[in-house]
Amino acid sequence: MGFHQIHEIVRDYIKKHFGSQKQCAEELGVSEKTVGNWMKHNPSGILKHARQIVETKNTTYLQLHGEVEYREHELKVLEPTRET
């Protein structure tokens, strides 16, 4: 599975619950760049907004946390370490 396919898994979660990265950013009071950062580099950042997400979207904390953990696994194991 390539990076593009992995990235789509996270993008699809955002799309399912918010419709778009832009809408996600607006609803959570963050920038689109921040949402992109959660998807590409720091998935645990979204957990700061977990309460709001769980209260307003058709999802549970367990589902959200599972997505974050899986993405962190992808970054650590499936994608080579990249220097930034």
HUFEN-V252080 format. One line per field, one symbol per residue. ss: DSSP state (H for helix, E for strand, L for the rest). phi: phi as a letter, one per 40 degrees, with the letter a starting at -180 (. if undefined). burial: 1 if it has 9 or more other C-alpha atoms within 8 Angstrom, else 0. A space follows every 50 residues. Layout:
ss: ???
phi: ???
burial: ???
This chain:
ss: LLHHHHHHHHHHHHHHHHLLHHHHHHHHLLLHHHHHHHHHLLHHHHHHHH HHHHHHLLLLHHHHHHHHHHHHHHHHHHLLLLLL
phi: .cddccdcdcdccccccbgacccddcccgbcccccccdccbbcccccdbd dccccbbcabcccccccccccccdccbcbccbcb
burial: 00000110011001101110101111000101011111100111011001 0011000010100110111011111100000000
